[in-house]
Amino acid sequence: MSRGRHSRRRPLWAGGRTAALLLTAGLVAAGAGLTGLVITRHPEIPRAAALQALPAPTGPIAAVPAQGTAAVAEPASLVIPSIGVSTSLVHLGLTSTGALQVPPTTAVAGWYTGSPRPGATGSAVIAGHIDSVAGPGVFYRLSQLQPGDRVYVRRADNTLAVFAVTRVESYPKDAFPTAAVYGAVPDPELRLITCGGTFDYTTRSYLSNTVVYAREVS
Amino acid sequence: MRFTRFARRIILLAALPLLLFGIPAATAATASAATSTGWIRLAHLSPNTPAVDVYLYSFGDSSAQIVLHHVAYGTVSPYEQVATGDYTVAMRAAGASATSSPVLSASVDVVAGHAYTVAGLGPESGLRLQVLDDQLTTPSGKAMVRIIQASLKQNVVSVTWGGDTLQGGLKFGAVSSYQTVSPGAETLTVSGGGDTATESVPLAAGTVHTLVVLDGPSGLQIDDLLDAAGSGTDPAGGAATGFGGMAPHAPSSPLPWVVAIGAGLLLAAAGGVRFRSRRAAAPVAGGRHQRVPAARS
């Protein structure tokens, strides 16, 4: 059998086999690269628009205490409709090193019992996790809050304290403004704290904190 | 030309990863609004002065920002949050026209993050509007307290809290400076002349109080004002509120994948170019095919 004659009858394959191989191998490699790229890409934080906002809670809204002397009940739960947060509140104290205790699970937020009760005069502190090792935590979308967004705290006596976000800040943990966050203020305010910024894989912790400042509205 | 169209497709394909990466980069803006507000509260602490209307004007603005009607002796308003800047506080007799000239006025320069009490103090004959700078910070784990002596019946009073003398011999119309106390719930005792008033007053860590000594219906009376409150003990540093499950995987670089895509595309391009040139050349220069081994069927 003569190769030459044979190849003349099938010019396409005879001449293009290497080319076709190159093309296929190249496209497979590019496809694999693209797939790898997409898979290893970090999950993008879903925008608030894609989120089902919760209805505002209803109930008796407690009057802002005039002089903070009126007894305010302990906080029981927290609702932030615009970012879909609805959680009960656990009690948080301090760790042995004097740092703020964090909730035992990433699904609930907690009120720092050393801070004023939400709705009483002063800066009440509520902290929650941004994520677990596997997925979003209760305060995953905290940094998406905008000034004016409402925050509701339901108290043990079923009354509601209603707050409006005044600002959202991000601080490096090694330069945390303790006085601004935990310091005394003359009106009923709220501080919502979670993690943010870069995650340090060697220490397994975030390098920043997100702090949301809110003030009670009547 | 065929090649140009082919090249265009390759460029488009190569640009895809850039598009995928470019979009999330624009989401890192942080809201940062500096605090540019302070607080003002207004008080009537002159025992023999009738009720007044109190006006708060932003400097240079003739219409009042806040008007408190019929403020009687012993009344202290809640704090009002106001923008920083100069303000004028004016007192008029209760019910007097807003355009009448005020009995008294004082100016306040509100600094960001500061709180002020503007109080009518002293006897009616010597009534004055005093601007008090209110304390907002406490040493960690401590309480702060100050006393305003607004009793005319007892010109001079002494104030003790538990075993501590907070203030001895405070004269009518005077305001003590803040002092630091260890937190607790002790009995506050105010005594002047033969008159004594006692009340259990808890002073919690992280709180700032103003204790006002007033003339009550019968004898001395104590009004405990909570000026500010924060955490009793400030937690150290930030909060460990995350485990990284949703963190951006910054250390894993996209470079190897991009290189793979690039190399693959180059390979495919080389193949494509060769493929097409072969195909185009085939009918006229068939002889050249002899040099290439043919595929066996």
Interface residues (C-beta under 8 A of the other chain):
Chain A: R3 G4 H6 S7 R8 R10 P11 L12 W13 A14 G15 G16 R17 T18 A19 A20 L21 L22 L23 T24 A25 G26 L27 V28 A29 A30 G31 A32 G33 L34 G36 L37 V38 T40 R41 H42 P43 E44 I45 V64 A66 Q67 G68 T69 L94 T97 G98 A99 L100 V102 T106 Y112 G114 S115 P116 A120 T121 G122 S123 V125 A127 G128 H129 I130 D131 S132 V133 A134 G135 P136 G137 F139 Y140 S143 Q146 P147 T166 R167 V168 E169 S170 Y171 K173 D174 F176 T178 A179 Y182 G183 A184 V185 P186 D187 I193 T194 C195 G196 T198 F199 Y201 R204 S205 Y206 S208 N209 R215
Chain B: L13 L16 P17 L20 F21 P24 T27 T30 A31 S32 A33 T35 W39 R41 V76 P78 Y79 Q81 A115 D134 L136 T137 T138 G206 T207 V208 D224 L225 L226 D227 A228 A229 G230 S231 G232 T233 D234 P235 A236 G237 G238 A239 A240 T241 G242 F243 G244 G245 M246 A247 P248 H249 A250 P251 S252 P254 P256 W257 V258 V259 A260 I261 G262 A263 G264 L265 L266 L267 A268 A269 A270 G271 G272 R274 F275 R278 R279 A281 A282 P283 G286 R288 H289 Q290 V292 P293 A294 A295
